[in-house]
Amino acid sequence: MSNAASDSGDDIAALARGGRTNFFGFLLRLAARLPFLLIAGRIYGAEALGRFAYAILIVEFSAQLATLGLKRGLAQQLTTTDKPHVCVVWDAMLVAFLASAVATTLLALFPQAMFPNSPVRGFEWLLPLIVFAIAGSDVALAALAYRRNIRATVTARAIIEPWTISIAAFALSYLSSRDGLILAYVLSMVAALSASLWPLFKTYGIPHGWRPEPGVLWALARRNTPLAAADAIEWGSRRIDIAILGLFFSPAVVGVYYVAQQVASLAQKLKTSFDPILGPVITQKLAEGDKKAVAAQVRQVGFWIIAAQMGVALALGIPGEAVMGLVGAAFIGGTGALAFLLGAEAVAATAAVSESALVYVARHRNLMISTFMVVVQASLSVAFILGMRSLHLPTTYQAAGPAMALMLSLGMASILKARLLCRILDAPVQGWRWSLIWAAGAALAVGQLVVLLPRRFEFLELIVGIPAILTAFGIVLWKFGFTHEDRILFRRKKGEQPTLPPPPGALPPA
């Protein structure tokens, strides 16, 4: 077998390992995120949770900008540089630190950006400082992912961060119901930073002989501007709904929607956690000029993510009332928003994976599509809210408007980005397979049996129902959706060399 074929097999095997690790990470996130939502909803209440949600929305957006696109751009920088990699990593860390200092200063000067409808009080003045921890952790994990260390991301983001905020939120509720959520969030981000820096030092070592070069740092920041804008827009597309809700509704409504968004974001993490491992593989193949391999990787990972997000959406959406009711009776009204948000994550998979390659081969066109998508999303969100308000529909219906807008705009972006990448690579990139319909049908059948349980056994919808729906979906998909090559990738044995299945409609080799 040729070296090229062997390298391609190793790349896809690395992606498969990342897929297995990330699905395990999803289960850990699910186990850790639900306790936090339960604590926040039942102890702190919807109004406090809504205020907290808006504040961290602004802080995390600032941190997203402060990374300057390095979460994906660092892989390309490491691939093409002649400098020692440890020096490149610390260049990136310094750039993120300087950008974080600017963002922190602005938030400290204008704290009302975080709390627009209420006074800043207690420890909330210190919240902008956490921008340093968020941006630093993101860059460190991106550097580790370049060395194919996806385990560090799962440890920091799926174990350390969510369990720290859950435990701290519970403990601090006895000390301060006002500042408890904010302090718990700060502690979780600091813990995640520590969990990111420790493996970074172990992997790259100490940067001996490293000296900051202002010209190089400025060039690095300028070159990553399109990436930074694309990352910010993608991130913002998942948060602009909260911002719009805050303009039209009370903090309590925002708090209910925030819970639905946090549950749905578990499915999104399946995609975003692929970025660190997919980025290096794509950049290496692009450097070799192998566009067909890039298309194959996008197509394969796209199928995995679509399948995983569909399964998660069905498992969490079918018993949606039980999921939202677990947080508190006041949150059940967010079930409709949860259904649309989960659907949005499923239709977004193609756009998200296509963008993983587009940010390297068509940065500006990708940015234009992303910008257009956000404009459409914001316009539809406002139109849906005002339209339902004019019809005097209940507030719960109106609050689901931004979730509907998100699903429609992400579906549009998936079509546009997949078609653009297909033309650039001259190869199909769509990961959809019709067997997903059969798997969804099996999950729906099992789900309908689950929701027939009496209301007093609602907890069984979660304990038994979610695993049962995922199992039904997975079994049908494994039997009818996975090709022989897919199965080899996920249970690769010594001596086996995986290859990719052909694109849909392709002729078999002669």
C-alpha positions as CSV (number, residue, x, y, z in Angstrom):
1,M,0.0,0.0,0.0
2,S,1.3,3.5,-0.8
3,N,2.5,5.9,1.8
4,A,-0.2,8.3,0.7
5,A,-2.9,5.8,1.3
6,S,-1.4,4.9,4.6
7,D,-1.3,8.5,5.7
8,S,-4.9,9.0,4.6
9,G,-5.9,5.9,6.7
10,D,-4.0,7.3,9.7
11,D,-5.7,10.7,9.4
12,I,-9.1,9.2,9.2
13,A,-8.3,6.8,12.1
14,A,-7.2,9.8,14.1
15,L,-10.6,11.4,13.4
16,A,-12.3,8.2,14.4
17,R,-10.4,8.2,17.7
18,G,-11.5,11.8,18.1
19,G,-15.0,10.8,17.4
20,R,-15.0,8.1,20.0
21,T,-13.4,10.3,22.6
22,N,-15.8,13.2,21.9
23,F,-18.9,11.0,22.2
24,F,-17.6,9.9,25.5
25,G,-17.0,13.5,26.3
26,F,-20.7,14.3,25.4
27,L,-21.9,11.7,27.9
28,L,-19.7,13.3,30.5
29,R,-21.0,16.8,29.7
30,L,-24.6,15.5,29.9
31,A,-23.9,14.0,33.3
32,A,-22.3,17.2,34.6
33,R,-24.4,19.9,32.9
34,L,-27.8,18.6,34.2
35,P,-26.8,19.0,37.8
36,F,-25.8,22.6,37.3
37,L,-29.0,23.4,35.5
38,L,-30.9,21.7,38.3
39,I,-29.1,23.6,41.0
40,A,-29.3,26.9,39.1
41,G,-33.0,26.5,38.3
42,R,-34.3,25.2,41.6
43,I,-32.0,27.1,44.0
44,Y,-31.3,30.4,42.3
45,G,-34.4,30.7,40.1
46,A,-35.2,31.7,36.5
47,E,-34.7,35.4,37.1
48,A,-31.2,35.1,38.6
49,L,-30.3,32.5,35.9
50,G,-31.4,34.9,33.2
51,R,-29.3,37.7,34.6
52,F,-26.3,35.4,34.8
53,A,-26.9,34.1,31.3
54,Y,-26.7,37.6,29.8
55,A,-23.6,38.5,31.7
56,I,-21.6,35.5,30.6
57,L,-22.9,35.9,27.1
58,I,-21.0,39.2,26.9
59,V,-17.9,37.9,28.7
60,E,-17.6,34.8,26.5
61,F,-18.2,36.8,23.3
62,S,-15.3,39.1,24.4
63,A,-13.1,36.0,25.0
64,Q,-14.1,34.6,21.6
65,L,-12.8,37.8,20.0
66,A,-9.7,37.7,22.1
67,T,-8.6,34.3,20.7
68,L,-8.3,36.1,17.3
69,G,-9.2,32.9,15.4
70,L,-6.3,30.9,16.9
71,K,-8.5,28.0,17.9
72,R,-8.4,27.0,14.3
73,G,-5.7,29.3,12.9
74,L,-3.0,27.9,15.2
75,A,-3.1,24.5,13.4
76,Q,-2.2,26.2,10.1
77,Q,0.5,28.3,11.7
78,L,2.1,25.2,13.2
79,T,1.9,23.3,9.9
80,T,3.7,26.0,7.8
81,T,6.3,27.4,10.3
82,D,10.0,26.7,10.6
83,K,10.2,28.0,14.1
84,P,10.1,25.7,17.1
85,H,6.5,24.8,17.8
86,V,6.8,25.8,21.5
87,C,7.7,29.3,20.4
88,V,4.8,29.5,18.0
89,V,2.4,28.4,20.7
90,W,3.7,31.0,23.1
91,D,3.4,33.7,20.4
92,A,-0.2,32.7,20.1
93,M,-0.7,32.7,23.9
94,L,0.8,36.2,24.1
95,V,-1.4,37.5,21.3
96,A,-4.5,36.1,23.1
97,F,-3.3,37.7,26.4
98,L,-2.9,41.1,24.8
99,A,-6.3,40.9,23.1
100,S,-7.8,39.7,26.4
101,A,-6.3,42.7,28.2
102,V,-8.1,45.0,25.7
103,A,-11.4,43.2,26.1
104,T,-11.2,43.1,29.9
105,T,-10.4,46.9,30.0
106,L,-13.4,47.7,27.9
107,L,-15.8,45.6,30.0
108,A,-14.4,47.1,33.2
109,L,-15.0,50.6,31.9
110,F,-18.5,49.7,30.6
111,P,-19.9,47.1,33.0
112,Q,-23.5,47.9,31.9
113,A,-22.7,45.9,28.7
114,M,-22.9,42.8,31.0
115,F,-25.8,44.0,33.1
116,P,-27.9,46.3,30.9
117,N,-31.1,46.2,33.0
118,S,-29.8,46.2,36.6
119,P,-27.0,47.7,38.7
120,V,-23.6,46.0,39.0
121,R,-23.1,44.7,42.5
122,G,-20.9,42.5,44.6
123,F,-18.2,40.5,42.8
124,E,-19.7,41.2,39.4
125,W,-17.2,44.0,38.9
126,L,-14.4,41.3,38.7
127,L,-16.2,39.2,36.1
128,P,-14.3,40.7,33.0
129,L,-11.0,39.3,34.4
130,I,-12.2,35.8,33.4
131,V,-11.7,36.7,29.7
132,F,-8.0,35.8,30.3
133,A,-8.8,32.3,31.5
134,I,-11.2,31.5,28.7
135,A,-9.0,32.7,25.9
136,G,-5.9,31.2,27.3
137,S,-7.6,27.8,27.8
138,D,-8.9,27.8,24.2
139,V,-5.5,28.5,22.7
140,A,-3.8,25.9,24.9
141,L,-6.3,23.2,23.9
142,A,-5.9,24.1,20.2
143,A,-2.1,23.6,20.5
144,L,-2.6,20.2,22.2
145,A,-5.1,19.1,19.6
146,Y,-2.5,19.8,16.9
147,R,-0.5,17.0,18.6
148,R,-3.7,14.8,18.4
149,N,-4.3,15.2,22.1
150,I,-8.1,15.5,22.2
151,R,-8.3,13.9,25.6
152,A,-7.1,17.2,27.2
153,T,-10.1,19.0,25.7
154,V,-12.5,16.4,27.0
155,T,-10.9,16.5,30.5
156,A,-10.9,20.3,30.7
157,R,-14.3,21.0,29.0
158,A,-16.3,17.9,29.8
159,I,-15.1,17.0,33.3
160,I,-13.2,19.8,35.1
161,E,-15.3,22.8,33.9
162,P,-18.9,21.5,34.3
163,W,-18.3,19.6,37.5
164,T,-16.5,22.6,39.1
165,I,-19.4,25.0,38.3
166,S,-22.0,22.5,39.5
167,I,-20.3,21.8,42.9
168,A,-19.4,25.4,43.4
169,A,-22.8,26.7,42.6
170,F,-24.3,24.3,45.2
171,A,-21.8,25.2,47.9
172,L,-21.9,28.9,47.2
173,S,-25.7,29.0,47.4
174,Y,-25.4,28.8,51.1
175,L,-23.1,31.8,51.2
176,S,-24.6,34.1,48.6
177,S,-27.7,33.6,46.4
178,R,-26.7,36.9,44.7
179,D,-23.1,36.1,43.7
180,G,-23.1,32.3,43.9
181,L,-23.6,31.7,40.1
182,I,-21.0,34.3,39.1
183,L,-18.4,33.0,41.5
184,A,-19.0,29.4,40.5
185,Y,-18.5,30.3,36.9
186,V,-15.2,32.1,37.6
187,L,-14.0,29.1,39.6
188,S,-14.9,26.7,36.7
189,M,-13.1,28.8,34.1
190,V,-9.9,29.0,36.3
191,A,-10.0,25.3,36.8
192,A,-10.4,24.7,33.1
193,L,-7.4,26.9,32.4
194,S,-5.3,25.0,34.9
195,A,-6.4,21.7,33.3
196,S,-5.3,23.1,29.9
197,L,-2.0,24.5,30.8
198,W,-0.7,21.5,32.6
199,P,-0.8,19.1,29.6
200,L,0.5,22.0,27.4
201,F,3.7,22.2,29.5
202,K,4.0,18.4,29.5
203,T,3.6,18.2,25.7
204,Y,5.5,21.3,24.4
205,G,7.8,22.0,27.3
206,I,9.2,25.3,28.5
207,P,9.9,27.9,25.7
208,H,13.6,28.2,26.2
209,G,15.1,31.0,24.1
210,W,11.6,32.4,23.2
211,R,11.4,36.2,22.7
212,P,8.3,38.1,21.7
213,E,8.6,39.6,18.3
214,P,6.0,42.5,17.9
215,G,6.1,42.4,14.1
216,V,5.5,38.6,14.0
217,L,2.7,38.9,16.6
218,W,1.0,41.7,14.6
219,A,1.2,39.7,11.4
220,L,-0.2,36.7,13.2
221,A,-3.2,38.7,14.5
222,R,-3.8,40.3,11.1
223,R,-3.6,37.1,9.2
224,N,-6.2,35.5,11.5
225,T,-8.7,38.3,11.3
226,P,-11.0,36.4,8.8
227,L,-10.8,33.3,11.1
228,A,-11.5,35.4,14.2
229,A,-14.5,37.0,12.5
230,A,-15.9,33.6,11.3
231,D,-15.5,32.1,14.8
232,A,-17.1,35.1,16.4
233,I,-20.1,35.0,13.9
234,E,-20.5,31.2,14.4
235,W,-20.4,31.7,18.2
236,G,-22.7,34.7,18.0
237,S,-25.2,32.8,15.9
238,R,-25.7,30.5,19.0
239,R,-26.0,33.5,21.4
240,I,-27.7,36.3,19.5
241,D,-31.1,34.7,20.4
242,I,-30.3,35.4,24.1
243,A,-29.4,39.0,23.3
244,I,-32.6,39.5,21.4
245,L,-34.7,37.9,24.1
246,G,-33.2,40.2,26.6
247,L,-34.5,43.1,24.7
248,F,-38.1,41.8,24.5
249,F,-38.7,39.8,27.6
250,S,-38.0,39.7,31.3
251,P,-34.9,38.0,32.8
252,A,-37.1,35.1,33.9
253,V,-38.0,34.3,30.3
254,V,-34.4,34.6,29.3
255,G,-33.5,32.1,32.1
256,V,-36.0,29.6,30.8
257,Y,-34.6,29.9,27.3
258,Y,-31.1,29.7,28.6
259,V,-31.8,26.3,30.1
260,A,-33.1,25.0,26.8
261,Q,-30.1,26.4,25.0
262,Q,-27.7,24.8,27.5
263,V,-29.3,21.4,26.9
264,A,-29.2,21.8,23.2
265,S,-25.6,23.0,23.3
266,L,-24.6,19.5,24.4
267,A,-25.3,18.4,20.8
268,Q,-23.3,21.3,19.5
269,K,-20.3,20.3,21.5
270,L,-20.1,17.1,19.5
271,K,-19.2,19.2,16.5
272,T,-17.1,21.9,18.1
273,S,-14.9,19.3,19.9
274,F,-14.1,17.9,16.4
275,D,-12.6,21.2,15.3
276,P,-9.2,20.8,17.1
277,I,-8.6,17.3,15.6
278,L,-10.1,18.1,12.2
279,G,-8.2,21.3,11.7
280,P,-4.7,19.8,11.7
281,V,-5.7,17.0,9.4
282,I,-7.2,19.4,6.9
283,T,-4.3,21.8,7.0
284,Q,-1.8,19.1,6.4
285,K,-3.7,17.7,3.4
286,L,-4.1,21.2,2.0
287,A,-0.4,21.8,2.3
288,E,0.1,18.6,0.2
289,G,-2.4,19.8,-2.4
290,D,-4.6,16.8,-1.8
291,K,-8.1,18.3,-2.2
292,K,-9.8,14.9,-2.7
293,A,-8.6,13.8,0.7
294,V,-9.9,16.9,2.3
295,A,-13.3,16.3,0.7
296,A,-13.3,12.7,2.0
297,Q,-12.5,13.8,5.5
298,V,-15.2,16.5,5.5
299,R,-17.7,14.0,4.1
300,Q,-16.8,11.3,6.6
301,V,-16.8,13.6,9.7
302,G,-19.9,15.3,8.4
303,F,-21.8,11.9,8.5
304,W,-20.6,11.2,12.0
305,I,-21.6,14.5,13.3
306,I,-25.0,14.5,11.6
307,A,-25.7,11.1,13.0
308,A,-24.5,12.0,16.5
309,Q,-26.5,15.2,16.6
310,M,-29.6,13.6,15.3
311,G,-29.4,10.9,17.9
312,V,-28.8,13.4,20.7
313,A,-31.6,15.7,19.4
314,L,-34.1,12.8,19.4
315,A,-33.0,11.5,22.8
316,L,-33.3,14.9,24.5
317,G,-36.2,16.3,22.4
318,I,-38.7,13.5,22.7
319,P,-38.8,13.6,26.5
320,G,-38.4,17.3,26.3
321,E,-40.9,18.2,29.0
322,A,-39.2,15.8,31.4
323,V,-35.8,17.3,30.6
324,M,-37.0,20.9,31.2
325,G,-39.2,19.9,34.1
326,L,-36.2,18.4,35.9
327,V,-34.9,21.9,36.3
328,G,-38.2,23.2,37.7
329,A,-41.8,23.4,36.9
330,A,-41.4,27.0,35.7
331,F,-39.0,25.8,32.9
332,I,-41.4,23.4,31.2
333,G,-42.6,26.3,29.0
334,G,-39.3,26.2,27.3
335,T,-39.9,22.7,25.8
336,G,-40.9,24.2,22.4
337,A,-37.7,26.3,22.2
338,L,-35.7,23.2,23.2
339,A,-37.2,21.2,20.2
340,F,-36.3,23.9,17.7
341,L,-32.8,24.4,19.2
342,L,-32.1,20.7,19.0
343,G,-33.3,20.6,15.4
344,A,-31.1,23.6,14.6
345,E,-28.0,21.7,15.8
346,A,-28.9,18.7,13.6
347,V,-29.3,20.8,10.4
348,A,-26.2,22.9,11.3
349,A,-23.8,19.9,11.1
350,T,-23.1,20.2,7.3
351,A,-22.4,23.9,7.6
352,A,-20.1,23.5,10.6
353,V,-18.0,20.7,9.0
354,S,-17.8,22.5,5.6
355,E,-16.6,25.6,7.4
356,S,-13.8,23.6,8.9
357,A,-12.3,23.5,5.5
358,L,-13.6,26.8,4.1
359,V,-11.8,28.8,6.7
360,Y,-8.6,27.7,5.0
361,V,-9.6,27.7,1.3
362,A,-12.2,30.5,1.1
363,R,-12.0,32.6,4.2
364,H,-13.7,35.7,2.9
365,R,-16.5,33.9,1.1
366,N,-17.1,31.8,4.2
367,L,-17.2,34.9,6.2
368,M,-19.8,36.5,3.9
369,I,-22.1,33.5,4.1
370,S,-21.8,33.5,7.9
371,T,-22.5,37.2,8.1
372,F,-25.5,36.8,5.8
373,M,-26.8,33.9,8.0
374,V,-26.6,36.0,11.2
375,V,-28.4,38.9,9.5
376,V,-31.2,36.5,8.4
377,Q,-31.3,34.9,11.9
378,A,-31.6,38.3,13.7
379,S,-34.2,39.5,11.2
380,L,-36.3,36.4,11.4
381,S,-36.1,36.3,15.3
382,V,-37.5,39.9,15.6
383,A,-40.1,39.2,12.9
384,F,-41.3,36.0,14.6
385,I,-41.5,37.6,18.0
386,L,-43.4,40.7,16.8
387,G,-45.6,38.5,14.5
388,M,-46.7,36.2,17.3
389,R,-47.1,39.1,19.7
390,S,-49.5,40.8,17.2
391,L,-51.5,37.6,17.2
392,H,-51.5,37.6,21.0
393,L,-49.9,34.2,21.3
394,P,-48.6,33.1,24.7
395,T,-45.2,34.3,25.8
396,T,-43.8,30.7,25.6
397,Y,-44.6,30.7,21.9
398,Q,-43.1,34.1,21.3
399,A,-39.9,33.1,23.2
400,A,-39.5,30.1,20.8
401,G,-39.3,32.5,17.8
402,P,-35.5,33.0,18.0
403,A,-35.0,29.2,18.1
404,M,-37.1,28.8,15.0
405,A,-35.1,31.5,13.3
406,L,-31.9,29.8,14.2
407,M,-33.0,26.5,12.7
408,L,-34.0,28.1,9.4
409,S,-30.9,30.3,9.1
410,L,-28.5,27.4,9.9
411,G,-30.3,25.2,7.3
412,M,-29.7,27.9,4.7
413,A,-26.0,28.2,5.7
414,S,-25.6,24.4,5.4
415,I,-26.7,24.4,1.8
416,L,-24.6,27.4,0.8
417,K,-21.4,26.3,2.5
418,A,-21.6,22.7,1.3
419,R,-22.1,23.9,-2.3
420,L,-19.3,26.3,-2.1
421,L,-16.8,23.8,-0.7
422,C,-18.0,21.2,-3.3
423,R,-17.1,23.6,-6.1
424,I,-13.7,24.5,-4.6
425,L,-12.6,20.9,-3.9
426,D,-14.3,19.5,-7.0
427,A,-15.6,16.6,-5.0
428,P,-18.8,15.9,-3.0
429,V,-18.7,16.9,0.7
430,Q,-22.2,16.2,1.8
431,G,-22.3,13.6,4.7
432,W,-26.0,12.8,4.6
433,R,-27.1,9.2,4.2
434,W,-30.7,8.1,3.9
435,S,-30.2,5.4,6.5
436,L,-30.4,8.2,9.0
437,I,-34.2,8.3,8.4
438,W,-34.5,4.7,9.4
439,A,-32.5,5.2,12.5
440,A,-34.6,8.3,13.4
441,G,-37.8,6.2,12.9
442,A,-36.6,3.6,15.3
443,A,-35.7,6.3,17.9
444,L,-39.2,7.9,17.4
445,A,-40.9,4.5,18.0
446,V,-39.1,3.9,21.2
447,G,-39.5,7.5,22.2
448,Q,-43.3,7.3,21.9
449,L,-43.4,4.3,24.2
450,V,-41.3,6.3,26.7
451,V,-43.5,9.4,26.8
452,L,-46.6,7.1,27.4
453,L,-45.3,6.5,31.0
454,P,-47.6,8.1,33.6
455,R,-46.6,11.6,34.8
456,R,-45.5,10.3,38.2
457,F,-42.8,8.2,36.5
458,E,-41.4,11.2,34.7
459,F,-38.0,10.5,36.0
460,L,-38.0,7.2,34.0
461,E,-38.2,9.2,30.8
462,L,-34.8,10.5,31.6
463,I,-33.1,7.5,33.3
464,V,-34.5,4.9,30.9
465,G,-35.8,6.9,28.0
466,I,-32.7,8.8,26.9
467,P,-30.5,5.7,26.8
468,A,-33.2,3.6,25.2
469,I,-33.7,6.2,22.4
470,L,-30.0,6.5,21.8
471,T,-29.6,2.8,21.7
472,A,-32.4,2.2,19.2
473,F,-31.0,5.0,17.0
474,G,-27.4,3.6,17.3
475,I,-28.3,0.0,16.6
476,V,-30.2,0.8,13.4
477,L,-27.5,3.2,12.2
478,W,-24.7,0.7,12.9
479,K,-26.5,-2.1,11.0
480,F,-27.9,-0.1,8.0
481,G,-26.0,3.2,8.0
482,F,-22.4,2.3,8.7
483,T,-20.4,0.8,5.9
484,H,-17.8,-1.9,6.4
485,E,-15.1,0.9,6.3
486,D,-17.0,2.9,9.0
487,R,-17.0,-0.2,11.3
488,I,-13.3,-0.7,10.8
489,L,-12.7,2.9,11.7
490,F,-14.5,2.6,15.0
491,R,-13.2,-0.9,16.0
492,R,-9.8,-0.9,14.1
493,K,-7.8,-3.9,14.8
494,K,-4.1,-4.3,14.5
495,G,-3.0,-4.8,10.9
496,E,-6.2,-3.4,9.4
497,Q,-5.9,-0.4,7.2
498,P,-9.1,1.8,7.0
499,T,-10.2,3.4,3.8
500,L,-13.1,5.8,3.2
501,P,-16.4,4.8,1.7
502,P,-17.0,6.3,-1.7
503,P,-19.2,9.4,-2.0
504,P,-23.0,8.8,-2.6
505,G,-23.7,7.9,-6.2
506,A,-20.0,7.1,-7.0
507,L,-19.2,4.1,-9.2
508,P,-17.3,1.3,-7.6
509,P,-13.7,1.0,-8.6
510,A,-12.9,-1.2,-11.6
